[in-house]
């Protein structure tokens, strides 16, 4: 008996079993179910012609520290309670709260500016007026040195733009004050 004469019927059986593994699926608006009783109760439409794959999306307006953030599973019908806005009923924020937020934002910008300026000083020291020190393998491979110099120059330019942007933001924050 040939091995292919045994394999072909087994393959046919496997395909037939796989085709029957898919249960019937109903679409109820934007949700899907395989519960026939629920589908009849909600007057859902039977889905035909292929398998259905559902990928759960993310919640756009969900709270950052609510029950969903903890990774807990929720069943059907569970809702996520969102925290009320910090402002009053019209969405406005108290002037004291706004000043505190502005001061915090300004202090964050100042800290970022200080970090960027420190990084710029380190980069300028390493840059050494366009002639950085050659590192170990760069003595034998001049292209490695040229690549590092180009990367260093790009980092300097990028950091200068970051500093300019942070200064612009601090100027806006001071003007709004």
Buried (B, 14 or more C-beta within 10 A) or exposed (E): EEEEEEEEEEEEEEEEEEEEEEEEBBBBEEEBBEEEEEBEEEEBEEBEEEEEEEEEEEEEEEEEEBEBEEEEEEEEEEEEEEEEEEEEEEEEBEEEEEEEEBEEBBEEBEEBBEEBBEBBEEBEEEBEEEEBEBEEEBEEEEEBBEEBBEEBBEBBEEBEEBBEBBBEBBEEBEEEE
